[in-house]
Amino acid sequence: MILAVDTSLGTAVALVDDDGTLRAEAATTDPLGHAEVIGDLLADALAEAGAGEITHVVSGMGPGPFTGLRIGIAAARSFAMGRGVPVIPVPSHLAAALTHTGDGRFAIVTDARRREVAITVFDGTDADGLPSVVAETTLVRAVDADAHLAGIRRIDVVTLSGADLARVGALALAAQRTLTDDEPLYMRHPDVVVPGAPKKVGL
């Protein structure tokens, strides 16, 4: 089985067989509170999936907010380390694109907060059945999104399917392809920064 974990939007967990058949899925749509629910969702999905060996863990790499995305990636990596299995990093927008690949050129659009959206443009599938990226993910002001797309059909995504993320991972695994590196695609740096050295005070 392949386990997938994503916290780029809500919190999504799923297990599929290597042919993409769904074994179990658990999710919440709340864009916050990932840390509070990720453990229970993993436990529920594992119980529903039943017997079977997990051979790979797919980690959704964003785009997403700094804190939320880190929680899902950390959970995926920790689980994989505990089981001694490899992690497959997958851009989260590929999962959202998987079910729209037969409709010509289109854009997956997700909320990046602060009145901005994250946009990735796709066109069909490649030779391995994976969504074909024609314009990498970019951050755009929400009011400028349509002008930026210049007529490309937009698909606004508010929840992400863990099952589709796992299926993208399975396709990449079968094709022996690496879809992205281990660096998350954060939409911006965290607001909290490490304070600098204290200022010297004259006497």
ZAMAR-110185 format. One line per 8 residues: number of its first residue (from 1); their letters; for each residue y negated, x, z negated of N, C-alpha, C. Coordinates in pm, 1 decimal. Layout:
BEGIN
NUM> A> Y X Z Y X Z Y X Z | ...;
This chain:
BEGIN
1> MILAVDTS> 119.4 83.6 0.0 0.0 0.0 0.0 -124.5 87.2 0.0 | -233.5 29.1 46.9 -364.0 94.3 46.6 -457.3 10.8 -40.6 | -519.6 77.0 -138.6 -615.8 11.5 -226.0 -756.3 41.8 -176.8 | -841.9 -59.6 -172.1 -981.3 -40.3 -132.9 -1073.2 -85.9 -244.5 | -1181.7 -9.6 -265.3 -1281.2 -42.4 -367.3 -1419.5 -26.5 -305.6 | -1504.9 -127.6 -322.1 -1641.3 -118.8 -269.7 -1738.6 -187.4 -364.5 | -1851.6 -122.2 -390.4 -1956.9 -181.9 -473.2 -2093.1 -167.4 -406.1 | -2094.3 -172.1 -273.3 -2221.0 -159.4 -201.5 -2304.0 -287.2 -207.6;
9> LGTAVALV> -2239.1 -401.4 -221.9 -2308.5 -529.6 -236.8 -2265.2 -591.0 -369.8 | -2162.2 -673.6 -367.0 -2100.0 -716.0 -491.8 -1996.0 -612.2 -531.3 | -1888.4 -658.7 -593.6 -1776.6 -570.6 -629.4 -1651.4 -626.6 -563.3 | -1585.9 -545.8 -480.1 -1470.8 -592.5 -402.8 -1354.2 -495.9 -417.9 | -1237.4 -552.7 -443.1 -1113.5 -475.9 -456.4 -1006.4 -546.7 -374.6 | -923.8 -471.8 -302.7 -816.1 -532.6 -225.0 -703.7 -432.5 -205.1 | -584.1 -485.8 -181.8 -468.9 -404.2 -144.8 -406.9 -461.2 -18.8 | -379.0 -374.0 77.1 -313.6 -415.4 201.1 -195.9 -322.6 227.5;
17> DDDGTLRA> -99.7 -372.3 306.8 5.7 -285.5 357.0 -51.2 -198.7 468.2 | 24.4 -97.6 510.0 -30.1 -5.8 610.6 -53.4 -71.2 745.6 | 4.2 -192.1 767.2 -22.6 -264.4 891.2 -138.9 -362.0 878.0 | -206.8 -358.8 762.1 -323.0 -443.9 740.9 -293.5 -577.0 674.9 | -167.5 -606.7 646.9 -133.0 -733.5 582.2 -187.5 -735.9 439.7 | -259.5 -841.3 405.3 -321.2 -851.8 273.3 -215.4 -875.4 166.4 | -222.1 -795.2 60.8 -134.8 -813.2 -54.5 -209.0 -877.2 -171.3 | -334.9 -840.4 -190.8 -412.6 -896.2 -302.0 -559.6 -866.1 -280.3;
25> EAATTDPL> -644.3 -952.8 -336.1 -788.0 -933.5 -323.0 -857.8 -995.8 -442.9 | -959.7 -927.2 -494.7 -1039.5 -978.6 -605.4 -1182.2 -931.4 -585.8 | -1279.2 -1018.7 -615.3 -1417.9 -981.6 -587.5 -1514.4 -1067.0 -667.9 | -1635.0 -1013.9 -685.8 -1748.1 -1090.9 -736.4 -1866.4 -1065.0 -643.1 | -1953.7 -1162.4 -631.4 -2069.2 -1148.6 -542.4 -2192.9 -1097.1 -614.0 | -2187.8 -1086.5 -745.8 -2302.0 -1039.6 -823.8 -2338.7 -897.0 -781.2 | -2462.9 -873.3 -734.2 -2501.7 -738.2 -691.5 -2522.1 -642.6 -807.7 | -2511.8 -693.3 -931.7 -2525.1 -610.4 -1051.3 -2396.1 -623.1 -1134.1;
33> GHAEVIGD> -2388.4 -548.5 -1241.9 -2275.7 -563.8 -1333.8 -2144.3 -508.9 -1282.3 | -2148.6 -412.1 -1190.7 -2024.1 -357.0 -1135.5 -1936.0 -295.9 -1244.1 | -1996.1 -222.2 -1334.9 -1919.1 -153.1 -1438.2 -1845.5 -250.9 -1528.8 | -1905.7 -369.0 -1550.0 -1843.9 -466.4 -1639.4 -1722.6 -534.8 -1578.4 | -1714.3 -541.1 -1445.7 -1607.0 -619.8 -1383.2 -1502.8 -536.4 -1309.0 | -1534.9 -410.7 -1274.7 -1446.6 -333.7 -1186.6 -1306.9 -317.3 -1245.1 | -1297.0 -293.3 -1376.3 -1165.8 -275.2 -1438.0 -1080.6 -399.7 -1429.7 | -1139.6 -515.2 -1461.5 -1065.0 -641.2 -1457.4 -1023.5 -676.0 -1314.3;
41> LLADALAE> -1111.4 -651.3 -1217.4 -1077.8 -680.8 -1078.5 -961.4 -593.8 -1031.0 | -962.9 -467.5 -1068.3 -851.8 -378.9 -1032.4 -721.5 -428.1 -1095.1 | -727.3 -463.8 -1222.6 -606.5 -511.6 -1290.5 -553.7 -639.4 -1226.7 | -644.2 -732.2 -1193.8 -601.8 -858.7 -1131.4 -538.1 -834.5 -994.2 | -601.0 -748.6 -913.7 -548.6 -722.6 -780.0 -413.5 -652.6 -785.9 | -399.6 -558.0 -874.5 -272.4 -486.3 -887.9 -161.4 -580.5 -933.2 | -193.2 -670.5 -1025.2 -92.8 -766.6 -1071.7 -52.3 -861.9 -959.7 | -150.4 -905.9 -880.7 -120.8 -998.6 -770.4 -40.4 -931.8 -659.6;
49> AGAGEITH> -66.8 -803.9 -635.7 1.6 -733.2 -526.8 149.6 -715.9 -552.3 | 189.1 -707.1 -677.8 330.1 -691.1 -709.4 379.5 -549.3 -686.1 | 509.5 -536.9 -674.2 571.8 -405.0 -661.1 534.1 -338.9 -529.8 | 521.8 -209.2 -534.2 489.2 -132.7 -414.7 413.1 -7.5 -451.6 | 431.0 97.8 -374.7 365.2 223.9 -403.5 230.8 231.9 -332.4 | 125.9 264.2 -407.1 -5.6 285.7 -348.0 -11.7 429.4 -299.3 | -34.7 445.8 -169.0 -31.3 579.4 -109.1 -169.9 635.3 -80.8 | -271.4 548.7 -69.2 -407.5 592.8 -40.3 -506.8 498.1 -107.0;
57> VVSGMGPG> -625.5 550.4 -138.2 -734.4 468.7 -190.9 -853.6 482.4 -96.5 | -903.5 369.4 -49.3 -1021.1 367.7 37.8 -1143.7 341.6 -48.3 | -1243.7 425.3 -32.5 -1367.5 412.0 -108.5 -1482.0 375.1 -15.5 | -1548.5 262.8 -43.2 -1666.8 224.3 32.6 -1782.4 315.7 -2.5 | -1842.2 380.1 98.0 -1942.6 483.9 74.7 -2085.7 436.5 98.4 | -2105.1 306.2 113.3 -2239.4 255.4 133.7 -2269.8 235.2 281.3 | -2391.2 192.4 310.7 -2512.9 203.1 231.9 -2516.5 109.2 111.4 | -2582.8 157.4 6.4 -2594.7 77.7 -113.4 -2686.7 142.2 -213.4;
65> PFTGLRIG> -2719.1 69.7 -320.4 -2806.5 123.9 -424.6 -2735.4 233.4 -503.7 | -2812.4 323.2 -559.6 -2759.5 443.2 -623.0 -2656.7 412.3 -731.5 | -2696.8 335.3 -832.2 -2609.0 314.8 -947.5 -2484.8 234.8 -910.7 | -2502.9 122.0 -841.0 -2388.5 38.1 -806.4 -2286.5 110.8 -722.3 | -2333.6 183.9 -623.5 -2242.9 254.9 -533.3 -2162.8 360.8 -608.2 | -2227.9 430.9 -699.5 -2160.1 535.5 -775.7 -2044.3 480.3 -858.5 | -2060.3 360.4 -910.4 -1955.3 301.5 -994.8 -1828.2 278.7 -913.8 | -1841.0 220.9 -794.8 -1723.8 196.6 -712.3 -1656.9 324.3 -666.2;
73> IAAARSFA> -1737.7 422.1 -626.7 -1681.8 548.9 -580.0 -1610.4 620.4 -693.3 | -1671.2 618.7 -811.7 -1607.9 682.2 -926.9 -1476.8 613.6 -962.2 | -1474.5 480.8 -954.6 -1351.3 407.4 -984.5 -1241.8 441.2 -884.2 | -1277.7 446.2 -755.3 -1179.2 478.8 -652.4 -1124.7 620.2 -671.5 | -1212.8 714.8 -697.1 -1169.2 853.3 -713.1 -1086.1 871.5 -839.5 | -1124.2 803.9 -946.9 -1048.3 815.1 -1071.2 -908.2 757.3 -1056.4 | -900.6 641.7 -991.0 -769.8 580.5 -968.3 -682.2 671.7 -883.4 | -739.9 725.2 -775.6 -664.2 813.1 -687.1 -616.9 938.4 -760.2;
81> MGRGVPVI> -703.1 995.4 -843.4 -665.3 1114.5 -918.5 -551.0 1083.5 -1014.7 | -559.3 966.6 -1079.1 -453.9 927.5 -1171.9 -319.0 907.0 -1104.9 | -321.1 859.9 -982.5 -197.1 836.0 -908.6 -155.1 955.8 -823.2 | -245.3 1053.6 -809.7 -213.4 1169.3 -726.7 -206.7 1137.0 -578.7 | -298.9 1049.4 -533.1 -301.6 1010.3 -392.2 -439.5 1042.2 -334.7 | -451.2 1055.4 -202.8 -580.4 1090.3 -142.1 -676.4 971.8 -133.1 | -805.8 1006.0 -126.8 -912.4 907.7 -107.0 -957.4 912.4 38.3 | -974.7 795.5 99.3 -1027.3 784.3 234.6 -1168.6 727.1 225.6;
89> PVPSHLAA> -1272.8 806.5 249.8 -1409.2 752.5 246.2 -1440.5 674.5 373.7 | -1496.9 555.3 357.2 -1526.8 468.2 471.4 -1668.2 411.3 456.7 | -1754.1 423.2 557.7 -1884.5 356.0 551.9 -1866.1 205.1 537.0 | -1933.8 146.0 441.3 -1911.0 4.8 409.9 -1943.1 -88.5 525.8 | -2042.8 -55.1 608.2 -2078.4 -141.8 719.6 -1965.5 -153.1 822.7 | -1875.5 -56.4 827.9 -1761.9 -66.5 920.3 -1672.3 -183.2 883.1 | -1656.6 -206.4 753.3 -1575.3 -320.0 709.3 -1638.8 -451.1 751.5 | -1770.1 -460.6 735.6 -1840.4 -582.3 775.3 -1834.5 -603.8 926.1;
97> ALTHTGDG> -1827.7 -495.2 1002.4 -1826.8 -504.6 1149.0 -1689.3 -537.6 1205.9 | -1585.1 -516.8 1128.6 -1448.9 -524.2 1182.4 -1416.0 -658.5 1247.2 | -1467.5 -766.7 1192.4 -1434.2 -899.8 1244.3 -1530.5 -948.3 1352.1 | -1624.2 -864.2 1394.4 -1722.0 -904.3 1495.9 -1717.3 -815.7 1619.9 | -1614.7 -735.9 1634.7 -1614.3 -633.1 1738.3 -1594.5 -686.9 1879.3 | -1555.7 -813.2 1895.1 -1535.0 -866.7 2028.4 -1655.3 -938.4 2084.5 | -1768.6 -932.1 2018.2 -1885.0 -1012.0 2055.1 -1997.5 -931.2 2116.8 | -1968.8 -815.5 2174.0 -2073.4 -733.4 2233.3 -2152.5 -657.2 2128.1;
105> RFAIVTDA> -2268.6 -607.1 2168.3 -2349.9 -527.2 2076.2 -2408.5 -615.8 1967.0 | -2402.9 -565.8 1843.5 -2452.3 -641.6 1729.3 -2491.9 -545.3 1618.5 | -2566.9 -597.3 1521.9 -2611.2 -516.8 1408.5 -2565.2 -579.9 1278.5 | -2509.3 -497.8 1190.7 -2479.9 -540.7 1055.5 -2603.8 -510.7 971.4 | -2651.5 -612.7 900.8 -2774.1 -601.3 822.1 -2743.0 -639.7 677.7 | -2773.9 -550.1 584.4 -2752.4 -578.2 442.6 -2880.7 -553.5 364.7 | -2891.8 -623.9 253.3 -3010.0 -612.4 168.4 -3012.6 -475.4 100.5 | -3123.2 -404.3 116.5 -3139.9 -275.0 50.2 -3237.9 -285.5 -66.5;
113> RRREVAIT> -3278.7 -408.4 -100.2 -3373.3 -436.1 -207.3 -3511.8 -380.7 -171.4 | -3607.8 -412.5 -257.0 -3747.1 -370.6 -235.8 -3798.5 -411.7 -97.9 | -3756.0 -530.6 -53.9 -3799.5 -588.2 72.6 -3761.9 -500.6 192.0 | -3648.0 -434.0 181.9 -3596.0 -353.1 290.7 -3451.8 -393.2 320.6 | -3407.4 -361.4 441.8 -3269.2 -387.6 480.6 -3209.6 -260.8 541.0 | -3077.1 -250.5 530.3 -3003.3 -141.7 594.6 -2939.0 -196.9 720.6 | -2953.4 -125.3 831.5 -2907.1 -173.3 961.7 -2818.0 -67.9 1027.2 | -2701.3 -112.4 1075.1 -2614.3 -28.6 1158.7 -2580.1 -108.0 1283.6;
121> VFDGTDAD> -2590.9 -46.4 1400.0 -2564.8 -114.8 1527.0 -2428.1 -71.7 1581.5 | -2350.8 -170.3 1625.4 -2216.6 -148.9 1678.0 -2203.8 -208.0 1818.1 | -2102.8 -162.0 1889.9 -2072.0 -218.7 2021.4 -1921.8 -208.8 2044.6 | -1850.8 -319.7 2019.6 -1707.0 -323.8 2043.8 -1628.9 -230.5 1954.1 | -1512.1 -190.5 2003.1 -1424.8 -99.8 1929.3 -1393.2 21.7 2014.9 | -1353.5 128.3 1947.1 -1314.8 248.9 2020.3 -1164.7 246.5 2048.5 | -1112.5 356.2 2096.6 -972.0 361.9 2137.3 -875.6 343.0 2020.4 | -924.0 363.5 1897.9 -838.7 348.7 1780.4 -854.1 212.9 1713.0;
129> GLPSVVAE> -930.3 123.2 1776.0 -949.2 -9.7 1719.2 -1054.8 -17.3 1612.1 | -1130.9 90.5 1593.2 -1236.1 93.3 1492.6 -1369.2 48.7 1552.5 | -1455.1 -17.1 1472.5 -1587.4 -54.8 1523.7 -1662.5 66.9 1574.0 | -1721.6 54.1 1692.2 -1789.2 166.2 1756.9 -1938.0 166.8 1719.9 | -1980.3 268.4 1647.7 -2119.0 280.0 1603.5 -2203.7 337.4 1716.8 | -2311.4 267.8 1752.9 -2402.3 317.8 1856.6 -2538.5 356.1 1799.9 | -2567.8 314.3 1676.6 -2690.5 356.2 1608.0 -2658.7 364.1 1459.1 | -2673.5 484.2 1403.6 -2638.7 506.8 1263.8 -2725.4 422.5 1170.9;
137> TTLVRAVD> -2677.8 408.2 1047.4 -2746.4 326.3 948.4 -2888.6 376.7 923.4 | -2981.8 282.4 923.4 -3121.2 317.0 897.1 -3181.9 212.8 804.6 | -3284.2 253.2 731.9 -3353.6 164.8 638.8 -3482.3 115.3 703.8 | -3500.7 -17.9 703.9 -3614.6 -79.7 772.8 -3675.5 -185.8 681.4 | -3806.6 -200.2 687.5 -3869.1 -310.7 614.1 -3813.3 -442.7 666.0 | -3783.6 -534.0 574.8 -3720.5 -659.6 613.0 -3801.9 -734.6 718.2 | -3934.3 -731.7 706.5 -4018.6 -805.1 800.8 -4018.6 -740.4 939.4 | -3975.1 -615.5 947.4 -3974.4 -545.0 1075.4 -3835.4 -539.7 1139.5;
145> ADAHLAGI> -3736.7 -601.0 1074.3 -3598.5 -586.6 1120.2 -3577.3 -639.1 1261.5 | -3627.4 -757.3 1290.6 -3606.6 -815.0 1423.6 -3674.4 -731.1 1531.6 | -3794.4 -683.5 1504.1 -3863.4 -598.1 1600.8 -3786.3 -468.0 1621.4 | -3731.1 -414.3 1513.3 -3651.9 -291.3 1522.3 -3527.8 -313.3 1609.3 | -3465.7 -428.9 1597.1 -3343.1 -457.3 1672.5 -3371.0 -492.8 1817.7 | -3490.0 -537.0 1848.4 -3531.3 -562.8 1987.3 -3430.3 -649.6 2063.4 | -3390.1 -759.7 2001.1 -3302.3 -854.3 2068.4 -3154.8 -836.5 2041.1 | -3115.2 -729.6 1977.6 -2973.9 -712.3 1942.0 -2936.7 -817.8 1838.3;
153> RRIDVVTL> -2822.9 -880.9 1860.1 -2780.5 -987.3 1768.2 -2757.2 -929.6 1628.8 | -2818.3 -993.1 1528.6 -2804.1 -945.7 1391.2 -2707.8 -1032.8 1313.8 | -2628.6 -968.9 1229.5 -2535.9 -1038.4 1140.5 -2572.4 -997.4 998.6 | -2630.6 -1090.0 924.7 -2669.6 -1061.7 787.2 -2549.4 -1080.0 695.0 | -2516.5 -976.2 622.6 -2397.2 -974.2 538.3 -2439.8 -970.4 392.0 | -2389.3 -1065.6 313.4 -2424.1 -1069.8 170.9 -2305.1 -1036.1 82.0 | -2183.4 -1041.8 137.7 -2063.9 -1000.1 64.0 -1979.2 -913.9 155.5 | -1904.7 -823.3 96.8 -1820.5 -734.1 174.9 -1674.4 -757.1 141.0;
161> SGADLARV> -1589.0 -762.7 242.1 -1445.9 -786.2 223.0 -1374.6 -655.8 189.3 | -1315.4 -651.3 71.6 -1233.5 -535.9 36.2 -1113.8 -520.7 128.1 | -1059.6 -634.4 173.3 -945.4 -630.3 264.4 -982.9 -565.0 396.6 | -1100.8 -599.1 450.3 -1144.3 -538.1 576.0 -1173.4 -389.1 557.9 | -1227.0 -351.8 441.7 -1248.5 -210.0 414.3 -1115.4 -135.6 414.3 | -1015.2 -194.9 351.6 -882.5 -133.2 348.7 -823.5 -123.3 489.2 | -846.6 -225.6 571.1 -793.7 -223.8 708.5 -860.2 -115.4 792.6 | -991.0 -96.0 773.2 -1058.5 14.4 842.5 -996.4 146.9 799.2;
169> GALALAAQ> -972.6 160.9 670.4 -908.1 282.0 620.8 -771.0 302.4 680.6 | -694.6 193.9 695.3 -560.5 203.7 754.1 -567.9 247.7 900.2 | -664.6 194.9 974.0 -682.1 235.4 1113.7 -719.5 383.1 1123.9 | -810.1 427.5 1036.0 -849.9 567.8 1036.0 -732.2 657.7 1000.5 | -653.0 613.2 904.6 -535.8 690.7 863.3 -435.5 702.9 977.6 | -410.0 592.0 1046.5 -315.3 593.3 1157.7 -362.9 684.2 1270.0 | -494.9 690.1 1289.8 -551.4 772.9 1396.8 -580.1 915.9 1350.7 | -554.2 943.1 1223.5 -580.4 1075.1 1164.5 -727.2 1115.3 1183.8;
177> RTLTDDEP> -815.2 1018.6 1152.4 -957.8 1041.4 1168.2 -1030.0 1037.1 1034.3 | -1134.4 1116.6 1022.7 -1224.1 1112.7 907.9 -1351.7 1042.7 951.7 | -1384.2 930.2 887.7 -1497.0 847.9 931.3 -1629.5 891.7 871.0 | -1625.1 954.5 756.5 -1746.3 1005.8 692.6 -1703.7 1109.3 590.9 | -1801.4 1182.2 537.2 -1767.2 1282.0 436.3 -1771.2 1218.6 297.7 | -1767.0 1302.6 195.5 -1759.4 1252.1 58.5 -1894.1 1218.8 -2.4 | -2002.0 1232.1 75.2 -2135.4 1202.7 23.1 -2169.1 1055.5 42.2 | -2202.0 984.4 -65.2 -2239.5 843.3 -52.2 -2366.5 827.0 30.4;
185> LYMRHPDV> -2377.3 711.9 94.9 -2497.6 680.8 171.6 -2589.4 596.6 83.5 | -2667.4 666.5 0.6 -2763.6 597.4 -83.7 -2885.9 559.0 -0.2 | -2939.7 441.6 -28.7 -3056.8 398.2 45.4 -3183.8 466.4 -2.3 | -3182.5 513.7 -124.8 -3298.0 586.6 -178.0 -3252.3 658.1 -304.4 | -3334.4 751.7 -349.1 -3302.7 824.8 -471.4 -3323.4 735.1 -593.0 | -3255.4 765.0 -704.0 -3272.6 682.8 -824.5 -3415.2 690.6 -876.5 | -3457.2 583.6 -943.5 -3591.9 580.8 -999.4 -3606.5 677.9 -1116.4 | -3499.6 694.4 -1191.8 -3504.2 779.8 -1310.4 -3483.6 924.8 -1268.1;
193> VVPGAPKK> -3568.7 1013.3 -1312.6 -3556.6 1155.2 -1279.5 -3554.0 1237.6 -1407.6 | -3497.2 1355.1 -1398.0 -3493.6 1445.2 -1513.1 -3634.8 1495.7 -1538.9 | -3682.1 1486.0 -1663.4 -3818.3 1532.2 -1691.9 -3831.5 1682.0 -1674.4 | -3950.9 1724.2 -1637.7 -3976.0 1866.1 -1620.3 -3992.5 1937.1 -1753.8 | -4021.5 2063.8 -1746.3 -4042.5 2143.0 -1867.4 -4164.4 2090.7 -1942.8 | -4159.8 2095.4 -2074.3 -4276.0 2046.3 -2151.7 -4399.9 2130.5 -2124.4 | -4512.2 2063.9 -2124.4 -4638.6 2134.2 -2099.6 -4675.3 2220.9 -2220.0 | -4735.5 2334.1 -2190.7 -4782.3 2421.4 -2297.8 -4912.4 2366.1 -2354.8;
201> VGL> -4920.6 2368.9 -2482.4 -5039.5 2317.0 -2549.6 -5116.1 2433.9 -2610.9 | -5241.3 2448.7 -2574.6 -5322.1 2556.7 -2628.7 -5361.2 2531.9 -2773.3 | -5382.8 2636.0 -2845.1 -5423.3 2625.9 -2986.6 -5575.4 2621.0 -2998.5;
